[in-house]
Amino acid sequence: MTTESKPIGNTDRTKIFNRVLYTAFVLVAIYLLAIQHQVAEAMSSLGLALIFDPFVPLAWEQRPRYQKIWLLVHVTAVFVLLGWMVFG
């Protein structure tokens, strides 16, 4: 029994689609936070960006370390904005 890391149902079109939408939601979040000063909307956009995995979808254990770090930093930013919105 081998433990190969195979993508979970990902095609080239899906990967491009996900990266475009991920980037768009992140850019909208940056715009909303930096220009419009709308923390709640920026947090929502940044959280929605996580739906569109910008990497090849693999199980968490099979992901390279840089992908894990990137995704953890991203979700931490969402929680920081949530805390800022609720407590600040």
C-alpha positions in Angstrom: 0.0 0.0 0.0 1.5 3.3 -1.1 0.6 6.7 0.2 0.8 8.9 -2.8 -0.4 12.5 -2.6 -3.0 12.7 -5.3 -5.0 15.9 -5.9 -8.6 15.6 -4.9 -10.6 16.0 -8.1 -8.7 19.0 -9.4 -8.5 20.0 -13.1 -6.5 22.9 -14.6 -9.6 24.9 -15.1 -10.6 24.4 -11.5 -7.2 25.5 -10.3 -7.2 28.6 -12.4 -10.8 29.4 -11.3 -9.9 29.0 -7.6 -6.8 31.1 -7.9 -8.6 33.9 -9.7 -11.5 34.0 -7.1 -9.1 33.6 -4.2 -7.0 36.5 -5.4 -10.1 38.6 -6.1 -11.6 38.1 -2.6 -8.2 38.9 -1.0 -7.9 42.1 -3.0 -11.4 43.1 -2.2 -10.7 42.5 1.5 -7.5 44.7 1.3 -9.5 47.4 -0.5 -12.3 47.3 2.0 -9.9 47.5 5.0 -7.4 49.9 3.7 -9.6 52.3 1.7 -13.1 52.0 3.0 -12.2 51.1 6.6 -15.0 48.5 6.7 -13.6 45.8 9.0 -16.7 43.5 9.0 -16.9 43.4 5.2 -13.1 42.9 4.9 -13.3 40.0 7.3 -16.1 38.4 5.4 -14.3 38.7 2.1 -11.1 37.4 3.5 -12.9 34.5 5.1 -14.7 33.7 1.8 -11.4 33.7 0.0 -10.5 30.5 2.0 -13.3 28.6 0.2 -11.3 28.9 -3.0 -8.1 27.0 -2.1 -5.3 28.6 -4.2 -3.2 25.5 -4.1 -3.8 22.0 -5.4 -6.3 20.5 -2.9 -4.6 17.8 -0.9 -5.3 16.4 2.5 -3.9 18.6 5.2 -1.2 16.0 6.2 0.0 15.8 2.6 0.4 19.6 2.0 3.8 21.1 1.9 4.8 23.2 4.9 4.7 26.5 3.0 1.0 25.9 2.1 0.1 25.1 5.7 1.8 28.2 6.9 0.1 30.4 4.3 -3.3 29.0 5.1 -2.8 29.3 8.8 -1.6 32.9 8.5 -4.7 33.6 6.3 -7.2 32.1 8.8 -5.3 34.0 11.7 -5.9 37.2 9.8 -9.6 36.5 9.6 -9.8 35.8 13.3 -7.8 39.0 14.1 -10.2 41.0 12.0 -13.1 39.3 13.8 -11.6 40.2 17.2 -11.0 43.8 16.0 -14.6 44.0 14.8 -16.1 42.6 18.1 -13.7 44.0 20.7 -12.1 47.0 19.1 
